[in-house]
Structure formats: structure tokens, C-alpha cells
């Protein structure tokens, strides 16, 4: 009985209660090989970790116990990868582009036991105006439904202008997917301003995504289609947060709703920080971590800091690919968030809503809030009004 009591006390000590949610760190591990990206299966049971050595390892999502690896492609790439999962549980990777000569190949596994297949080839750095020192490809995403329809987004820290010359800006490669077949890639410009290298994209729904890169706050962006031609725009920036002290490099974000409240976990890494104090306040070497915050998206984005993920942050090893990735899974009034900081390890945190929720068609709702899908767009009904994921009221 004494051992059981001590065990319960240890669990309670790792959980923090906030006004809206309880945050509990479940597990934290440091794999032998650095992890570049993580993605979770649709049922929340399996975590996929893309490694620096280009392998993709398979973990139990809740315990972070290593289960095995995906079968390697026959033509093994030379550098680390990003990983994403579609609504059918298929796994996708695309490997990092570290020079303008690298070819961007998306691989697909139908499930964790399948062979790797080349899903599509989307070009190389020279096609998109990528300079040799503008690495990219550490964080792409897919949105493909159960019918095999959707799209892929691959972020770039640059683009080619009308004169086909290189511009240090921000852009994405959009690849439409129909009946599980990839279409022609489209290069879409977000900004002519250089938002930094190591960009990341996180898809929220069919019309909304986040673009995040080194030296910038995440940008909430829109995606629209007209006669099969995509267009994108960055319209809102995540606010600068004064608490906690965050490194000035935010790369990686996950966005989810729990019991009628919208949350994000935003990565913060210490890329290029040194212990001699150069460029760092008080000579501090920042820890790698993610910040959990509740957010409201209206004319601007407002955010309330809640917790560090994991509690206390990861280690202080300099993160040389500027990545603190995050993934999530929601079931009822509980959510699990997986965070990763390359050589500093991975962690899983459980977040429990304190308010009562009801599940309707696998959708979490609060008494005054409902989440619906209309014409492929996720909408929130709150206090009798309907809003899209950009916070705009929909009539």
C-alpha cells in the first residue's frame, strides 16, 4: 500500500492545474539518434519519429516505448526527414533539402508494416530558387482524407519571382492529391520578406495552416482553390510572449481544440545559442521547449501562456536544425501533445479539460460551443454565432 501511495504522489507531483486544464508530463526520453520530426496516428496509439539518419522509428505513443522502424526506401536519401500521417493512417516522409541540388521525394507507407513507395517527386532546389545555405524540409504536412483527397504542403524559405530569379522570402510547395494520386506541384509565395531558414508548416484544416521558421513568430495563413489553382496568404501573426523567457527562434506548432477552447503548443529552440553570452541575455543558454497557450483568433491572435512542454523544458544542447516539433491527439476532454527537440529528446504530455464535455460524432463540444464541418471547412459555433478557424464570423 505504501508503494502504491508513493506512486500516486509521484504522478500528482508531475501534474500542474491551471484555470482551464490540468497538464501532466507522462514520459520523456532521449533516443540514441536525433529526432527531427514527429507525427501521431489517427487513433493516437502510435508515434512516428523521423531521425537524422533518415530512418523512421515507431513508438508506443503513450509510453514512448520503441516498437521498431519503418522499412527503408530502396534509394536511401542522405539526410534527415520530416514525417506526417493522413486520415487513413498512411505515413509520409520527405527528406531535408540541404543544397539547391537535392531532389524532393515524398515517400509513403500504407501502414507501419508496408514497404516504402515513392508517392511523388516535387523537384529540387534549383526549381524553386533555394540557395545552398537555405536548408528546408524539416517540417512538411499532409491533409488527405479517407477518400484519398487533399494536399501536401512543403515549406520553403525562398521563391522564384516573375523573372525566375531567387528571392529570399517565404513560400510553400502545394501538391494536390486526388484519389491517392499526387498532382502537379504549385509554388506559392507567402512573403517577399525573409522569414528565416528551417521553415515548418502545420495544417489546421482544408483552408488554414501555420507557417513557422527561424527568427519569426508563427504565421496563420489561408489556403484557397479557384479552378484547381491554389492561393495562399499570411494574415495573422502569433503574438510575442513575455512569459516564460523564450529563445527568439520559434519553429514548430500544433493547434487543437479541447472542450471549446483553442490551444497551441509552440516550439522554441536555442539554435546558435552559446554559453559565452554572445547574443544571449545574461549569457544564458536557453533550453529547448514548447509553450502551451490558449488562444483566441479574431482581428488579431491573443494568447495566454499556460505551461512548458515538457515541464522544465528539454536540455540545452544547441539545436542545429532549429526544430522543436509538436503533434497532438484529442479524445473527449483529454488531449495528448508530443514534443521533440532533436538531440534533447521527446516527451508526451497529457492535458485534461476541467470543464464537462460531450462527444457528438467524435467531435468534442462544450455546452455553448460546437465544432462542425461545412463544405470541407471547419467551423466553430459559439454563443449562437459561427466562426471559421481564422476567427472570422461566418454568416
Rosetta blueprint (number, residue, H / E / L):
1 X L
2 X H
3 X H
4 X H
5 X H
6 X H
7 X H
8 X H
9 X H
10 X H
11 X H
12 X H
13 X H
14 X L
15 X E
16 X E
17 X E
18 X L
19 X L
20 X L
21 X E
22 X E
23 X E
24 X E
25 X E
26 X E
27 X E
28 X E
29 X E
30 X L
31 X L
32 X L
33 X L
34 X L
35 X E
36 X E
37 X E
38 X E
39 X E
40 X E
41 X L
42 X L
43 X L
44 X L
45 X L
46 X E
47 X E
48 X E
49 X E
50 X E
51 X E
52 X L
53 X L
54 X L
55 X L
56 X E
57 X E
58 X E
59 X E
60 X E
61 X L
62 X L
63 X L
64 X L
65 X L
66 X E
67 X E
68 X E
69 X E
70 X L
71 X L
72 X L
73 X L
74 X L
75 X L
76 X L
77 X L
78 X L
79 X L
80 X L
81 X E
82 X E
83 X E
84 X E
85 X E
86 X L
87 X L
88 X L
89 X L
90 X L
91 X E
92 X E
93 X E
94 X E
95 X E
96 X L
97 X E
98 X L
99 X L
100 X L
101 X L
102 X L
103 X E
104 X E
105 X E
106 X E
107 X E
108 X E
109 X E
110 X L
111 X L
112 X L
113 X L
114 X L
115 X L
116 X L
117 X E
118 X E
119 X E
120 X E
121 X E
122 X E
123 X E
124 X E
125 X H
126 X H
127 X H
128 X H
129 X L
130 X L
131 X L
132 X L
133 X L
134 X L
135 X L
136 X E
137 X L
138 X L
139 X L
140 X L
141 X E
142 X E
143 X E
144 X E
145 X L
146 X L
147 X L
148 X L
149 X L
150 X E
151 X E
152 X E
153 X E
154 X E
155 X E
156 X E
157 X L
158 X L
159 X E
160 X E
161 X L
162 X L
163 X L
164 X L
165 X L
166 X E
167 X E
168 X L
169 X L
170 X E
171 X E
172 X E
173 X E
174 X E
175 X E
176 X E
177 X E
178 X E
179 X L
180 X L
181 X E
182 X E
183 X E
184 X E
185 X E
186 X E
187 X E
188 X E
189 X E
190 X E
191 X E
192 X L
193 X L
194 X L
195 X L
196 X L
197 X L
198 X L
199 X L
200 X E
201 X E
202 X E
203 X E
204 X E
205 X E
206 X L
207 X L
208 X E
209 X E
210 X E
211 X E
212 X E
213 X L
214 X L
215 X L
216 X L
217 X L
218 X L
219 X E
220 X E
221 X E
222 X E
223 X E
224 X E
225 X E
226 X E
227 X L
228 X L
229 X E
230 X E
231 X E
232 X E
233 X E
234 X E
235 X E
236 X E
237 X E
238 X L
239 X L
240 X L
241 X L
242 X L
243 X L
244 X L
245 X L
246 X L
247 X L
248 X L
249 X E
250 X L
251 X L
252 X L
253 X E
254 X E
255 X E
256 X E
257 X E
258 X E
259 X L
260 X L
261 X E
262 X E
263 X E
264 X E
265 X E
266 X E
267 X E
268 X E
269 X E
270 X L
271 X L
272 X L
273 X L
274 X L
275 X L
276 X L
277 X L
278 X L
279 X L
280 X L
281 X H
282 X H
283 X H
284 X L
285 X L
286 X L
287 X L
288 X L
289 X E
290 X E
291 X E
292 X E
293 X E
294 X E
295 X E
296 X E
297 X E
298 X L
299 X L
300 X L
301 X E
302 X E
303 X E
304 X E
305 X E
306 X E
307 X E
308 X E
309 X E
310 X L
311 X L
312 X L
313 X L
314 X L
315 X L
316 X L
317 X L
318 X L
319 X L
320 X L
321 X L
322 X L
323 X L
324 X L
325 X E
326 X E
327 X E
328 X E
329 X E
330 X E
331 X E
332 X L
333 X L
334 X E
335 X E
336 X E
337 X E
338 X E
339 X E
340 X E
341 X L
342 X E
343 X L
344 X L
345 X L
346 X E
347 X E
348 X E
349 X E
350 X E
351 X E
352 X E
353 X E
354 X L
355 X L
356 X L
357 X L
358 X E
359 X E
360 X E
361 X L
362 X L
363 X E
364 X E
365 X E
366 X E
367 X L
368 X L
369 X E
370 X E
371 X E
372 X E
373 X E
374 X E
375 X L
376 X L
377 X E
378 X E
379 X E
380 X E
381 X E
382 X E
383 X L
384 X L
385 X E
386 X E
387 X E
388 X E
389 X L
390 X L
391 X L
392 X L
393 X E
394 X L
395 X L
